[in-house]
Structures are given as C-alpha cells and as structure tokens.
C-alpha cells in the first residue's frame, strides 16, 4: 500500500511540473515515436525560432507552431535506435547543435527512457 501512496505523490508532482511554464529551446524540439512493428524508437528533430513572447515559430514562415496543427512540418534530422542510451549518444555525441538547454537535455533523456520502456513492454508511448 505504501508503494501506491508514493506513486500517487510522484504522479501529482510530475503533473505540476509538466504544467509549469518553460522557456523553449531555440535549437528546436523533438518528437519521439515508438514503432512496435520495426521494434525501434524514432526521434525527429524540428527547427524553430523563439519569438519575443516565448512562442516557438517556424524559422521559414515566422508563423507560430501549433501543437495541434494538421500541417506536417519537415523534420531537420531523424534518429533511430533501440534504447535510450543509444539514441542519447547519437543525438549528443554526433551533433552538438540540437540542444542548447540543460532542462531540454534532461527532458529528452527522461522521454527516451520512457519510450524504451514502452518498446520493451509493447505498450503505448505518449510524449509528455
């Protein structure tokens, strides 16, 4: 029973932290997907600029990037791998221009670990 109390406390705290305002990374953002058929994790990096209000804007059109847009943006680069460690190394050791903020790097590591767990468990991955 104690474990359930701890899990509930963690989930509440994580929700609060997920809902807080963050300064976006001007180097871009990542979309992570789990492909259960190919048994891989896909990581797409997209370029953006940050306007004076802190919103991500398309570097070509200078229009705000909507989270729920039906328009498919072209990724800057795609990575494929089987583990969080493999992808983390590909992203950070082979490129040094995709992440410029420590909190973004920590977020990416957490999400890659979560995606790996979903790949192993054959469960649905939802990016935070």
Buried (B, 14 or more C-beta within 10 A) or exposed (E): EEEEEEEEEEEEEEEEEEEEEEEBBBBBBBBBEBEEEEEBBBBBBBBBBBEEEEEBBBBEEEEBBEEEEEEEBEBBBEBEBBBBEBBBEBBBEEBEEBBEBEEBBEBBBEBBBBBBEBBEEEEEBEEE
